[in-house]
Amino acid sequence: MVRLSVVVCSTGEPTVARTLESIRASVQAARFAAEIVLVWQGAAAPPSLGDDVRQLAILPVSLSYARNRGLQASSAPLVAFVDADEVVDPRWAQAVVAAFSRAPVAAAFGPVSPLDDEGFGHCQFVGVEPRIFDRPSTPPWVVGTGGNMAFATPTLRRQGGFDLSLGAGANGRSAEDAEIIVRLLRSGLGAAWVPEMVVYHPTKGEEERLASRYPYAFGLGRVARQRRDAGLACRYALSVAQAFGQAVRQRNARRRREVSAGARGFASGLARRGTGRAPERLLERLPQDVRAALSGASPRPLPIPSRGDPHFLYAVGDDRLLHLYVDPPPRLRRAVGDRQVIRASSGAPGIPAVHALAEQPGSIWLLEDRLHGRLPRLRPRGRWTVPVADWALALSGPPGPPLGETSQWADRCAEALEACPTELAATVHAALEQAGELRAAYVHGDLQCKNVLVSADGMGVIDWETAEAEGLPGLDLVFMAVMVDGDRPRSDAIHQLAAGRDPSWLPLRALLAQVGVDFDNLPAAVVAMLATWNAHEHARRDVLSARPAPRLYRDLLVECAPALARRMPVRT
């Protein structure tokens, strides 16, 4: 049995071979089975480093993303993270495993000692006695550092891994390790300081050390802001004041500069809003055929959408948009092709044209028209929902084959049943069987106000990541009714349909009848839709993200399915 997974994230450092060799030696000394996962973000192909190393070649999104990919690939109950320029002590592997057997902790941290005597050590803190940290108010910088940390694998996965907005390469620049410490302690979980769990890091020169102070403190400022943690901000400010006073008393000009840089970084991180912009460095990986379609234009980074999986946007002039989907799920890959089928066949206006599309291992690049316009006003509801409903009817196209005969229906049913609550399994199964008799339709899949743009030329719809060429008829209409007031679903329209009525602001039943969802099959169709949305939400929760998707559609399914089931015809 593999007892420990060791994740090493590399951007191409030549020292990684030395790091891996030290891990092998430490594991051999510990006399238990372990695995090494190398997450490679270098521009060149990863080197051959032995059959015992599992290699993952990924885009250089950020350190947090790389660590999350390593966490996903780990199979042991414990997972440790070591930097690609470090060397672990021969006793390190044994100390990691022993830390979790001595106390019920979720994480363990150890010293990062100098590898040489040429400059300043990587970390300032020193602890020679083992400790357990379990108070939520404990400052993360006294607990440990990301260059030498280990976790109970299931716990770290339940926590969503590392925050993608933090860490080297991300907008937050650093502090993904500090943030997970804060999150664990706030969740009532403990972290151990293990003096024997030693790694060695090359020392820094004076200028390197000074340059590291600002981004490190910037990341801590971002953590304090994201967590709305006034206590953390006050404790850091106090530590800065004490360190600066000590430097003044000692007449240490170098230390004063370092502390000042840290103070500026923390203040800037605390004040900064938003998630930042798409990384320009990723454009170096742009596929040649997509680059040619740019016609010499230079993509301009746009703000990063707030979501669990990495998705980056770049403006190309004023009229085109470049998407980079990192590690896209199969469903998104299908949606890209289905969108083009829908645009060519449905006749609905306002579907952005695709100018170039390229798939690479772990990514999709898509260049499309950039639609312009304004979002419709939410009030009164009928003013925007009625014309959008007409557009959805135009989009749906001619009736397709019965859903039960389409290529993806069996997989979609299996996903819906796997994600649904046990007590609703029979209801959802019966609804899916009945819905399988409906004729497939083109659907956008996420038709809500935030994806509709209104202009003098009419309307257009963006965000085609859930498009289906063989989708549930009426899904767009019901989804629009559920999301009528914004980002959170409402159950009103579902309850009204279950009672045989329309919402006051939309003749929903008549619209559904136009796409083949009549009085008899409406309840089963709506239960199938609720189960489908719940499955999509369930899949998003499986993506490692420090901000996992809520259970909004699960709650909607639990609330509404029983009333709809009472109206479903009994099949004999």
N, C-alpha and C positions, 0 to 999 in steps of 0.2 A: 504494500500500500504506500502510495506517495504521501508523505507527511507534510511537505513544504513545497510551495511554488515560489520561485524567485524571479521577479520581473525586473529586467534591465531595459531602460528606454534610451535609445541612442540616436543622435542626429548625424552619426557618421564618425564619431570619435575614434582615432586609431588605438586608443587605450582600452577599447572594449574587450579585446582578446585577453588582456591581463586581468580585467575584472572577472570575466567568466572563468578563467583558470583558478583564480582565488576562491570563487564560489565552489567549484568542483572539489578543490582541496578541503575546504571547510566541511562540505557535505560528506566527503569520504571519511574525514576524521570523526564525524558525528555518527557514522554507521547506520544511517537510515536512508530510505529512498526519497529523492527530491527531483523536481523538474526545474529547468531553466527556460524562461520565456524571454526571448530577445525581441523587443518591439523596435523595428528599424525605420527611421525617418530620413535616412540619408538620401542624397540625390542619386548616388551610384547604387548598384545592386549590393545587397548585403554580402559580406564575405562568408566563406565556408568556415564555420567555427565548431564543427563537430556534430555528429549525429545525435548527441544527447541534448542539443539546443533546439528548441522550437522557435522558428523565426516567423515574425509577422511583419511584412513590408506594408507601411501605411503612409498616407499623406502627412506632411509635417504640420498638422493643425495646431497642436499645443502639447505641452507636457501632460496636462490633465487628460486630454483625449488619449494619448499614448498609454498612460497608466490605466485608464479605463479599459482599453482594448486588451492590455495584458491581464487585467483582472478577469475579463470575460473568458479569456483563454485558459485560465488557471483551473486545475482540477483538484488541488490539494485543499484540505480544510484550513490551512494557513497560507497566507500570501505575503511575501516580503518584497520591498522595493529598494533597489540599490542603484546609485548613479553610475553612468558608464565610464567615469574617470576615477572610480574608487577601487579600493582593494579591501576585501573583508578579512577579518582576523580568522585564524584557524579555528577558534572556539565559537565563531559567530553563529553558525547554523544551529549548533547544540543549544546556545543561549536563547535563540529565538523560540525554539520549540519548548524549552524549559520554562520560559516566561509565561506561557499560556497554561502550562500544567500546574504552576505554583498558585495562580490566582485567577478568579473568573473575570478576566479583562477582555476588552474588545480590540485593544491595540497595544503594541510594545514599541518603544523607541530606545535607541542606544547612542553612545558617543560617536562623534565624527572627529577623529583625531588627525593631526598632521601626518601626511605621508612622507614629508621631508622637512628639513629645517631651513628652507630658503626664504620663507616669508611668513605671513600671518596665517594662523589657523583658520579653517573654514567656519567654525562656530565658536562662540564666546563662552557658552555655558559649560560647566563641569559638574558632574555628580558622581560621587564615588560610592554612594549607598543606594540600594534599590528602593524605589518608591512607587506608590500607587496614587494616581491622581483621579479623583472622582467628583470633585466639586465643580459645578457649572461655571463658577466665577473664576476658575483658574486660568491665568493668561496662557495662551497656547505656546508662546515662545519659551516658557519654562518647562514644557512637557517634552518637546523633542523637535526634530527637523525631518524634512522629507527625504534627505539623503540616506536615512537609516531608519526604516519603519516597517512594521509588520502588523497584520490584521487577521482576525478571524474572517475567513473568506465570505461565509454567508452573511455575516453582519455588515461587512463593507458593501456587499451587493444590495442588501436591503436598504442601506443608507443612500444608495444611488451612486456610489463611487465618488469621484472627485468632481468638483464644480468646474464645468467647462469654461466659465467666464474668468477663471483664475489660473495662475500658473504661467510659467515661461511660455511665450508665444501667444498668449491670450491677452485680452484687454486688461486684465487685472495684473499682469506681469509676474506675479509670484503668489505665495500664500495659499496655494491649494492645500498644502499640508496643515497650515494653521486653521483653515476653515473646517477641515474634516475633524480636527481635534475639538474645535468648538462644538461642532454638530454632535459628536459622540458624547461629550460631557453633558451637553444639554439634554441628550436622550437618556441620561441616567446610566451611561456606560463608562467603565473605567479604562484607564490607560496606564501601562507600567513603564517605569524607567529602569532599564536593565544595564548596569555598568559593564557586564561581560560581553554585551552585544556590540562589539566594536567594529567600525569600519575606518579606513584611512583615506583621506582626501588630499590631493595636492594643495600646497599652501598658495596663498595669493600675495601678489605684490601690493605695494601701498596704493597705487592707482586702481588696481583691480578691486581691492577691498572698498575703497571709497566709492567706486562706480556701482558696487552691489548694494549700497545702503539705500539709495533712493527707490529702486524697484521693489526691494524687499518690504520697505515700509509702506510703499504705495499699495501693495497687495493687502497688507494688514488694514490699511484705511478702507479699502474696498470691502473687506470682510466686516468691519465694524458698521459700515453703511448698509450693506445688504442685510445684516442681522439686526439692524437698528439697536446696536449694543452700546449704549452710552457708557456702561461700566467698562467695557473693553477699551473704548476710546480714552476714558479717564486714566485707566491703568497704564496705557501706553504713554500718554502725555506725562504722567508722573515719572515713569521710568526714563523718559527722555530728559526731563528736568534734572533728575538725580544724576544721570550720566553726564550731562553737560556741566553741572556744578562740579562734579568730580574732576572732569577734564580741565576746568578752569583752575581749580585748586592745585592740580598737578602740573599746570602750565603745559599741557599736552595739546599742541596746536593740531596735530593729525587727528586726534580723537575728537576735538571740537568740530572739525570739518565733517567727520563721519556722522556725528550726532546731528549736526545741522542738516546734512543731506537726508538723514532719516526723518527728521521732523518735517522737512518740506515734502518728502514723499508721502508721509502719512496724511498730512493736511490735504494734499492734492487728491489722494485716493479717497479720502473721506468726502471731499466735495464733488467728485466726478459722478455724473449720472450716466445711465444708459449702459449698453452692452458692448460698445465699441463698433468698429467697422471691420469689414471683411479683410483678411490678411493679404497684402499685396504679394507676399512671397509665394503664395500658392499659384499665382499666375505663371510662375516659371514652369509649372507642370501642365500648362494648357496644351491639349492635343493639337497637332498640326492642322487638321482639317477645320477645327473650330477657330484656331488662330487665323487661318486664311479667310474665314468668313467675316472676320472683324474688319477687313478691308483697310488695315492700317490704323484703325481707331484704338485708343488706349483705354482699357476698362478702368473705371473709377470705383473704388470700394464704397459700398453703401452700408448702412447700419445692419448689424447682425440680428436676424429675427429671434425673438425669444421662444425657444423650443428646446427639446431634449437632445435631438440629434443635430450634428453640425450641418448647417445649410448657409451658404454664403452667397451674397448678391453683389453684382458689379454693374454699374451703368455703362453702356456703350453708346456714347453720344447722348442725344435726347430721346431716341426712338427705339432703342433696343436694350435688352436686359440679359445679363449673363448669370446663370445659376450654376453653382457647384454644390451638388449633393454628395456628402461624404458618407460612405458605408450605407448606401441606400438599401432599404428592404426590398424584397421581390415585388411587393405590391406597388411600390413607387416605380419600379422598372416597367411593370406592365402598364401603369397609368400613362407613362410618357408615350408609349406606342398607341394606346387607346385614344389619347387626346387627338392625335393626328388623324386617326380614323374618323373620329367624331367631327372634326373640323371639315374634313373632306366630304362627309356624307350628310350631316344633319341639316345644313342650311341656316343654322342659327348664327346671327352676327355677333361680333364682339369677342371672338375666340382668338387669342394671340397666335400668330403664325410662328412656326419653328424654323429658324434659319440654319441652324447647325446642331448636331447632336453627336456626342461621342461618349462611349463607355470605356472606362479604364478599370483595372482591378481596384475595387473599393471606392469608385466614384462615378458620377455622371455629370458631364458638362452639357449645358443646354443654353443655346442662344435663341432668344425669342423677341417678338415685338414687345415694346413697352407701352401699355395702354395708359392713357391719360384721362383724367376726369376727377370728380369728387365723389365721396361716399354719399349715398342717399340719406335723407333725414329719417330717423327712426319713428318720428311722430308726424302726422298720424300714420298708423301702420298701413292702412290700405293704399296710401299714396305710393309707397315703394314696393309693397308685396304684390299688388295686382299686376303691374307691368313685368316684374321679375318672374312671376308665375307664368305669364304668357311666354316669356323667353324660355323658361324651362320646358314648356310644352313643345316649342319649336325645336329645342335641343334634343328632345327624346327620340325624334326620328320615327321611321316606320317600325311597326312591331317586329321584333326579332324572333328567334326560336324560343320554345319553352325553356325557362331557366334551368330546369332539371336536365336538359339535354346539352347545356353549354359546358365548355371545357373546365371552367373554374368553379362551378356551382358546388360540387362535392367537397372541394377544399374549403370553400367559404362556409358551408354548413358545419364541417368539422371544427373550424375555428370558432364559430359562434357557439357551438355546443360545449366546447372545451372551456370557453370563457364565462359561460352563464352560471349563475348560482345553481346549486344542486336541486333545490326545491322547485326550480323553474324548468328543469331539463325536459320534462315530458311536454310541457306547454310549448317550449321553443322548438322541440323536435316536430311536433304536430304542425306548428305554424310554418316551419321551413318546408315540410312535405307539401303543404297546400300552396305555399308561395312558389314552389318549383313548377307549378302548372302555369304560372303567369308568363306572358311573353316578355323577353328581355328588352331593355330600352337603353339608350345612351343616357348616362348621368354624369354630372359634374362631381357630385359626392360631397361637396362642402359649400353648398349654396346658402350663404348668409350675407348680411349687410356689409361686413368688412371686406368681402371679396367682389363686391359690385361697384363699378365705376360708372358714373353718369356724366355725359358731356354733351356738347351741342350736336354731336354726330349720332347720339343714341346712347346705348349702354354697352359695356363690355364686362367680362368676368375674368378674374385672375385666380391664381392658386389652383392648378389642375393636378395636384399630386394624388388625388383620390378618384380621378376620372375612370369610368368603366364603360366599355363598348357593349358589355352584356350585363347590365346592372338591373337592380330591382326597379320596376316601373313605379314612378311616383315618389321615389326616394328624395329627390331634390325638393319636391313640393312639401313633403312632410318635414324634412329637415329645416327648411326655411320657416315653417310654421312654429317649430320647436325653438328655433334660435331667433325669433322675431325681435327680441329686445336686446340683443347683444351677444356676448360670448358665453353666457351661461344658459343651458337649456331650461325651458319651462314645460311643465306637464299639462297646462291648460288645454292646448289644442288636442292633445292625445285623449284626455278625458272627454272632451266634447265629441270627438270622433267615436269613442267607445259608447257614448250615449246616443249616437245617431244624429248628432248635430254638427253644424259648421261653426268655426270661430266667427265672431261678429264682423271681422274685418276681411274675410276671404271665403269665397264659395268653394271650400277645399274638396268636398265630396264630389261635386260636379267636375272639378279639375282632375281628380284622381280617376274618375270614370273615363275621361278622355284618353287616358293611357292604359286602360284595361283593368283598373282596380275598381271593381264595382261593389255594390252593397254586400254581396255574399263573401267575397274574398278580401275585403278591406281589413277586418280585424287580424287575419293571419298575416297579411302583407305588412301591417304596421308592427306586429310583434317581431317579424323577421327583420324589419329595419332596426328596431330597438336592439335586437340581439347582435346585428351587424355592427352598430355603433359601439356597443359594449365590447365586442371583440377587437375593434380598432383601438379603443382606449386601453384594453388589456395589453395589446401588443406594444403600445407606447410606454406603458409602465414597465415593460421588460427591458426597455432601452436604459442603459446606465446613465442616469442624470441626477444631479443633486436636487433637482426640482421635478420629481416624478409626476406624471399625469394624475389628476384627481380621479375619483370614481363617479363622475357626474352621470355618465350614461348607464352605469350599473344601477345607480339609484333610480334613474328614470325607468329602467326595465323592471326593477323590483316593484316600483310604485304602480306602473301602468299595465303590465302584462296580465295580471289576474282579471281586471275588468274587461280587457279585450278578449281574453280566453273565453269568457262567458258568452261572447257573441259569435265565437267561431263555430261553424257548423260541425256537427259530429259526423265523422267518416266511419262507415262500417265495412 
